[in-house]
Amino acid sequence: MKTILSFMLFICLLVALTACGGSPKLNEGERYFEGKVDFKYAESCTISYILTPAGKKVRDTKVVIKNMKYNIPSKDGTVRANTGWSSIYCGGGEPDKQGFLELKLKDVTLRFNNISENGADGEMDYRHVEKGDSNRHKKAMNVSIGTFPFKTEDKTASLTAK
């Protein structure tokens, strides 16, 4: 029974990865940006987004984390993660006149500075969030794991070269 469940889980994961693994689709005049996040708890961490023409909006922002692992003591107990692969969709927004944009989710906050046609630099705040469960006497946890810098650059040519 375990073998069958493991196989079914593998197939579901494979389908999900295939669906998410495609190249982003750009509309006319849009540009694709990507960069590495200096996230010390993962083998790799990248951020990507699409900048609309004239730099008016950022859309389809995504953080992809590969092999994240941490074991960090906190005041409420030790927080742990051991994840092979995760993709966090962060949406988008409109940068202010100085090119600043903040995208905030429950576990990730991205702060973009100086969004321009050349890219952006910024910071990613990562939080460990768990719901509480009174039946299991488990506390809710919301613990900051840290703030990690990133820098993006225009990778549009890599999409159109395929």
N, C-alpha and C positions, 0 to 999 in steps of 0.2 A: 504494500500500500504506500509506504514512504517513497519507493522508487517511482511509482506512478505520479504521486503528487509533486515530487521533485522535477520529473520530466515535464509535467504540465506547467509548473512555475517557470521552468527554463523556456518553454515555447512562448508563454505570455511575455516574458522579459524580452525575448528575441523580437517578437512582433512590435512591442513598445519601442525598442531601440531603433528598429528599422523605420518606424513611423516618424520618430523624432530626429533621425539622423540625416535627413535630406538637407540640401543647401537652401538657405533662405531665398525667397522670391522677392526680387527688387522691382519696383515700379520705375518708370522713366525718371531719370534724374536723381534717384536715391543712391546712397552709398552705404556699404557694409563696413563696420568697424569691429575689431577684435583685439583682445590683449590678455596678458597673463595677470592674475592676481597673486600677490606674494602671500599665499595662504599656507602657513607653515604646517597645518594639520592635514594636508592632502598631497598626494603625489603630483597632481596638477589641478589648477583651477583657472578657468578662462571666463571672460565676460565678452559678450557680443551684443551689438545693437545695429539698427538701421537708422540712418539720418535722412530725413526727407529733404527734398530740394530746398535750397536756400537756407538750410540749417534750422528750419522752423520747429521741427518736432523730432523726438527720438521715439522709435517704436520697436516692438519685438525684442526687448532687452532680455537677455538670458545669462544665467550663471551656470556653468557646468563644472561639477566637482568630481574628480576621479580619486578613488581610494582614500577617503577621509577617515581619519582615526584619531581620537583623543580620549583621554581619561583624566578629567580635571576636577580636583576637589573644590567644593563651594560651600557656602554656609548652610545650604539645605541638603547637602550630600554630594556624592561624586556624580558628575555627569559624564556619560560615555557615548561614543559614536564609533561605529565601524561599518562604513558604507562603501560599497564597491563603486557605485556611479549614481550621481543624482543631477537632475536638471531643474533649475528653479526659474520659472518664467516671471519676469518682473514688470512686464507691461511697457509703458513709456510715458512721455510727458513733454512739456514744452520748456526748454531752458529759458532762464531769464536773460536780460540784456548782457550780462557778464558771462553767459555760458554755463551757469550753475543749474543743476537739476538734482533733486533728491527723490529716490524711489524707495518707498518703505513697505516692507512686508513683515510678517511676524518673526521670521528668523534671519532675514537679510535686509540691510539698509545699504543702498548704493548712493554715494554722493559724487556726482560728476562735477569737475571743475574745468572751466575753459573748454567747453565743447565747441569745436570748430571743424572746418573742412579737413584739418590735419589729424584730428583725433581728440582725445580727452585724457586727463589724468584724474584720479580720484581715490576714494577709499571705500572699502566694503566692511561694514560691521556685521559680524556673524554672531547669532545668539542660539543657544541650545534651549528649545522650548518643548516642554512635555505637559500634557493635561494631567490633572490630578484624578485620582480614582478613590473615593471614600470606601468602596467595598474592599479594596486591596490595601488600604491605608497608605496610599501613595500620594505624596505631595505634588502639587503643580510646581513646575520649575521654569524659570525664565532667566538664564544665566548668560552673561556676555562672555563669548569666547575670545573676542579681540577685534581690533581694527587693522585692516590689511590694505596696503596701497596697490593700485593698478594703473596701467597706462595702456591706452588703446591706439591703434593706428589703422589707416584705411587699408582694407583688404578686399576692396571691390574687384580689383583685377584678378584675384585668385578665384573668384566666383565665375567671372566671365571667361576665364581661360579653360574651364572644364567643358 
